[in-house]
Amino acid sequence: MAENKQALAGLYKKYNLGKDDIFKHRLGFVIITRTGIEKIQMSLGLEVEFDIVSMSDDHKYVVVKATGVLNNSVIQTYGEASPDNNKMGYPVAMAEKRALSRVTLKAAGLYAEGVYGEDEADDFRDRKGSSEVKVQAQEKKSSPQEQHIDGIIKGAKQKLSEGLANPIQVMSWFEENKEQMTENQREEMEKILSNY
């Protein structure tokens, strides 16, 4: 089940999820909200097409097929809505939302982690008795070299803002050392130097 904190931390980081995108249902399941599903879909680059497979004349009973394409793999699943499993007044949209949720979670391999989409069942949307998933991605410890460069960047930023450093020399240092920097350090230096 997705109670594994490392798995959830990876989920948060991989799909850029926030506290409004995921919660633990009172039944013990981890639930991804509508916004979370869409973030995961976009992050995966999952292309999805929908087809109405079946619909009653009164539109109350609907089955929608979702076909997802990810890295040349095809994933198909269904979403359904009926008066028995849908209290909303828009059954076609609910069937489509359920199909999208299911195809996205299948493509991401999240069902194996015990993760479900809030649209999959009316009960899943009810947050009464649920709890926030308190997981933060574990930060990687900086190497001594990264810490050293962080110190130089901090000092350069301060000295530049106080007019105590020559921007041309700082730019030259940056060009000479950017290969040893992390992506975040390069971005920070580019941001600092964009003012000069």
C-alpha positions in Angstrom: 0.0 0.0 0.0 1.1 3.6 -0.5 1.7 4.2 3.2 5.3 3.7 2.3 6.7 7.2 3.0 9.5 6.9 0.5 7.1 5.9 -2.2 4.9 8.9 -1.4 7.9 11.2 -1.2 8.9 10.1 -4.7 5.4 10.6 -5.9 5.3 14.2 -4.6 8.6 15.0 -6.2 8.2 13.1 -9.5 4.8 14.7 -10.3 5.1 18.0 -8.4 2.2 17.3 -6.1 1.2 19.5 -3.3 -0.9 19.0 -0.2 -4.1 19.8 -2.1 -3.4 17.1 -4.7 -3.2 14.1 -2.4 -4.8 12.9 0.9 -5.3 9.8 2.9 -8.9 8.6 2.9 -10.5 7.4 6.2 -10.6 3.9 4.6 -6.8 3.9 4.4 -6.4 4.6 0.7 -4.2 7.3 -0.7 -6.4 9.5 -3.0 -5.2 11.7 -5.8 -7.4 14.7 -6.4 -8.6 15.9 -9.9 -5.7 18.5 -10.0 -3.2 15.8 -9.0 -4.4 13.4 -11.8 -4.0 16.2 -14.3 -0.5 17.0 -13.0 0.5 13.3 -13.3 -1.0 13.1 -16.8 0.9 16.2 -18.0 4.1 15.0 -16.3 3.9 11.6 -18.0 3.0 13.2 -21.4 0.1 10.8 -21.5 -2.1 11.4 -24.6 -5.8 10.3 -23.9 -8.7 9.9 -26.2 -12.3 9.1 -25.1 -15.1 7.2 -26.7 -18.6 6.8 -25.4 -19.2 3.0 -25.4 -22.7 3.0 -24.1 -25.2 5.6 -23.0 -28.9 5.2 -22.1 -31.5 7.4 -23.8 -31.9 9.4 -20.6 -28.0 9.8 -20.4 -28.1 8.5 -16.8 -26.1 5.3 -17.6 -22.9 6.0 -19.3 -19.7 4.0 -20.1 -16.7 5.9 -21.5 -13.5 4.2 -22.8 -10.2 6.0 -22.3 -7.3 5.1 -24.5 -4.0 6.4 -23.3 -0.8 6.4 -25.3 2.5 6.6 -23.5 5.9 5.8 -25.1 4.2 3.8 -27.9 2.3 1.7 -25.3 -1.5 1.7 -25.4 -3.5 1.6 -22.1 -7.2 1.2 -22.2 -9.7 1.4 -19.4 -13.3 2.5 -18.7 -15.2 5.0 -16.6 -18.8 4.5 -15.8 -21.6 6.5 -14.2 -25.1 5.5 -13.2 -27.6 6.6 -10.5 -26.1 3.8 -8.4 -22.6 5.2 -8.3 -23.0 8.9 -9.2 -24.8 11.6 -7.2 -23.7 14.3 -9.6 -26.0 15.7 -12.3 -23.6 15.3 -15.1 -23.0 11.5 -15.7 -21.2 11.8 -19.0 -18.6 14.1 -17.5 -18.2 11.9 -14.4 -17.7 8.8 -16.6 -15.0 10.7 -18.5 -13.3 11.9 -15.3 -13.3 8.4 -14.0 -11.9 7.0 -17.2 -9.1 9.7 -17.2 -8.3 9.0 -13.6 -8.0 5.3 -14.2 -5.9 5.4 -17.4 -3.6 8.0 -15.8 -3.1 5.9 -12.6 -2.6 2.7 -14.7 0.0 4.5 -16.9 1.9 5.8 -13.8 1.8 2.4 -12.1 0.1 3.9 -9.0 -2.6 1.2 -8.5 0.2 -1.1 -7.4 1.0 1.4 -4.7 -2.6 1.5 -3.4 -3.3 4.9 -4.9 -6.8 5.8 -6.3 -8.3 8.9 -7.9 -11.0 10.9 -6.1 -13.3 10.7 -9.1 -13.4 6.9 -9.1 -16.0 6.6 -6.4 -18.3 9.2 -4.7 -17.0 8.0 -1.4 -13.4 8.9 -2.3 -14.4 12.6 -2.7 -15.7 12.7 0.9 -12.8 14.0 3.0 -14.7 13.6 6.3 -12.3 11.7 8.5 -9.4 11.8 6.0 -6.0 13.1 6.8 -3.3 15.1 5.1 -0.4 13.1 3.7 2.6 14.6 5.4 5.5 13.6 3.3 8.3 15.7 2.2 10.9 14.5 -0.3 14.1 13.7 1.5 16.7 16.2 0.6 19.9 15.0 -0.8 22.9 16.0 1.3 25.2 18.5 -0.4 28.7 17.4 -1.1 31.5 19.6 0.4 32.2 21.0 -3.1 28.5 21.9 -3.5 28.5 23.6 -0.1 31.7 25.5 -1.0 30.1 26.8 -4.2 26.9 27.7 -2.4 29.0 29.8 0.0 30.7 31.6 -3.0 27.3 32.2 -4.7 25.9 33.6 -1.4 29.0 35.9 -1.0 28.9 37.0 -4.6 25.2 37.9 -4.4 25.8 40.0 -1.2 28.9 41.7 -2.6 27.2 42.5 -5.9 24.1 44.0 -4.1 26.4 46.1 -2.0 28.5 47.3 -5.0 31.6 45.6 -3.5 32.2 43.1 -6.4 32.8 43.6 -10.1 30.0 42.0 -12.1 32.4 41.2 -15.0 34.7 39.3 -12.7 31.8 37.4 -11.2 30.5 36.5 -14.7 34.0 35.3 -15.6 34.2 33.2 -12.5 30.7 31.8 -13.3 31.7 30.8 -16.9 34.9 29.1 -15.6 33.1 27.1 -12.9 29.6 26.4 -14.2 30.5 22.8 -15.2 31.1 21.9 -11.5 27.8 23.5 -10.4 24.5 21.8 -9.9 21.6 22.9 -12.0 20.1 24.8 -9.1 23.4 26.6 -8.6 23.6 27.6 -12.2 20.1 28.9 -12.2 20.8 30.9 -9.1 23.9 32.5 -10.6 22.0 33.2 -13.9 19.3 34.9 -11.8 21.8 36.9 -9.8 23.7 38.0 -13.0 20.6 38.8 -15.0 20.5 42.2 -13.2 23.9 43.2 -14.6 
